Amino acid sequence: MTETPDSAPTAPTSSTTTTTPDASSSTRVASISAVVFDVGGVLLDWNPRYLYRSLLPDERSVERFLAEVCTPEWNAAQDAGRSWAEAVAELTARFPEHADLIRAYDERWAEMVAGALEDTVEVLSDLRAAGVPTYALTNFSAEKWQVSLERWEFLRALDGAVVSGVERVSKPAPEIYQLLLDRHDLAADQTFYTDDLAVNVTAARQVGMRAEVFVNGATLRGQLAAGGLLA
C-alpha cells in the first residue's frame, strides 16, 4: 500500500464532479451508478510506523529507517508486482545489519494495519444495502492483498477489485483506471472514486471518473449525497 504523507493532500479544485446541475440546465450530470474505493488510508488504517514503533527505540529511528532502508519506493515495487521474497533478499544484501528489521516488513506486515476505518466501512455497507455496486482500486502487493482478503470480510464482499500488484501497473498510471472501467463495464462519468492521495484523484478525473480526495467517512458520505447517493 502507498504511504500517506503526514500532511493531508490538497484536493484538486473541482465543483462539477459531484454537483447535480439545476433542473433548468440543458446539460445534466449522469447519476452515479458505482462507487470505487482506494484501500490503504480509506478502508484500512495502514502505516508501517505502527510496527516499527515497537521495534525501534524512538520516533527518530523509525523515520530514519523508513526513509533510508525500507523506503516508500522499495515498498512501491511490491505494489507493482515484485515478490516479497525478492524484495527482502535484495534489501538485506544491501543492509545486512538491518536484516531482521527488513524481514519484519514482510513477516509482520499485518501489524502495520491498526484496523478498519469503520466510518468508511459503514458507508460501504450502506451503499451495498442500497444496491450500489462497489469496487476497490488499490496500490497493493498481490501477496498482502490475499492476506487482507482473508482477514477483512468487507473486502471479500466487494463486487470487484483491481489490485496493482496483480496487474503490475500502479496508480496514477491511466492504464489501471481504464482497466477497472473496462473489466467491470463501468461508465467513467457514472463512476465515483475516492482516494486519500490527490495525485490519484487527479488521474481518475483525467480518464473521466468522478473523483474526490478522501478525508474521512463523514466527508465521503457528504460527497456521495451531493451526487445523489445516501442522501
Summary of the structure (lengths in Angstrom):
residues: 231
radius of gyration: 18.6
end to end distance: 31.1
largest distance: 68.3
contacts: 716
relative contact order: 0.21
helix: 48%
strand: 13%
